[in-house]
Amino acid sequence: MTEISVGSLELLPESGPVQQLFILLHGVGGRARDLLPVATRLRRDYPSAAFLLPEGALPFDGGGEGRQWFSIRNVTEESRVARVMEALPALHAFIRQAQERFGLVPPDTALVGFSQGAIMSLEYSVAHDGGVGRVLAFSGRFAKLPETAPKLTTLYLFHGNEDVVIPVLHAELAFQRLNELQGDATLDIAEGVGHLPHEVLVERAVHRLRTVIPMRSWQNAMRGI
């Protein structure tokens, strides 16, 4: 299994213990530093959280210094699924190690992904339901629309309506499927935004994190749990 290392990019609380964990996964051909602005913005509202920005486990197929989570060379709709499944064990191991490092449990963990990192995050939520409490997917998609929805992980989808790399239709179809399967999910679409974690969407993510109460919490409350 290919291992994922955090490298040098991690933002820790200036004082006090770590109370929450955010893990941010960059896009294909990118580097950990690409999501530093997102981590910095989230840190303003979550100063007691640790933010880990790992590098993709593989060198980018296109060359240069970029990294990727799975190969996109000659990728098809069918082969993408297999490639993501092959890459997930390393991500799972990294998340578990980070949780153990800070003494945190899955509900205290959020997985934030952009583009290929969002694909990894969304598929992780299905393969390891409850492995993290929340997934924030920017400009992403499922490798394959799920047959079951996560019951212990809340999904937040963020997309630009002018994204030509991963069209917004993928986010709309994912949100529709998750609703049909009674999963906990939200969808925010930004007008005039392309393929990037635009600051408008990041601000919306902060709002969602602060205000959304998962359906399972309502259901537990109604049952008196």
Number of C-alpha atoms within 10 A of each C-alpha: 9 12 13 19 15 15 11 12 15 18 17 17 16 11 8 10 13 17 17 22 26 26 23 27 31 26 27 23 19 22 20 22 16 16 20 19 13 17 23 14 14 19 18 11 12 18 19 18 23 24 25 25 26 22 25 28 17 18 19 21 15 14 9 10 10 18 23 23 28 25 19 16 9 7 12 9 9 10 13 19 16 12 16 20 15 14 22 21 17 16 22 17 14 18 23 15 12 20 19 11 9 14 12 16 18 19 16 15 25 25 26 25 25 28 23 29 26 27 25 28 32 29 22 25 23 19 16 15 17 19 22 27 18 26 25 26 30 30 32 30 30 23 21 14 17 16 10 13 22 24 17 23 26 27 26 23 24 28 32 25 20 16 17 10 12 19 18 23 13 17 25 17 14 22 22 16 18 21 14 11 15 15 22 22 24 16 16 18 19 17 11 9 16 19 20 18 22 18 12 14 21 19 13 17 20 15 11 16 16 10 9 13 12 17 16 16 12 12 11 10 10 9 8 7 8
